[in-house]
Amino acid sequence: MYAVRNEETALDIVQDAMMRLAEKYGDRPSTEWPMLFQRILQNAIRDSYRRSKVRSIWTTLLSSLIPGNDDDSDPLETISAEHESEGLVSPHRQLERVQLIAAIEKEIEKLPPRQREAFLMRYWEEMDIAETAMAMGCSEGSVKTHCSRATHTLAAALKAKGIEL
């Protein structure tokens, strides 16, 4: 079983689970609610864990490009800002960063359209599963599948290029 260590995240997960229960199973007998809620809550915790794991991988990858990165900054914005300011980073290091970002972007462009769309909405735009599903006009399960496949494809492609996460 997964544990949610951040109190705010835990409260959000419980609130979302309660909303799902009310929306999807409000017409069921109240005697069924505890078991339904337990299952919904378990699934929500797993989704949160998976989402944080994938975000962590991408944040770590992008954050490793930036020396002295603080937690409040966006790695992509910081990298762009550093490229605009001359003299802070050696030309060799700047070139490595530009090449790495280009490699990541190139691999994202190679993804099938639906996988790319789901990946960018979920992990770069930080939309939740329901928002992404609504925007894409598909089920939440499809969003999860597209994101999982995109993440695995990107990780394999970057690893093949010698980029370790």
Buried (B, 14 or more C-beta within 10 A) or exposed (E): EEEBEEEEEBEBBBEBBBEBBEEEBEEEEEEEBEEBBEEBBEEBBEBBBBBBEBEEBBBEBBBEBBEEBEEEEEBBEBBEEBBEEEEEBEEEEBEEBEEBBEBBEEBBEEBEEBBBBBBBBBBEEEBBBEBBBEBBEBEBEBBBBBBBBBBEBBBEBBEEEEBEE
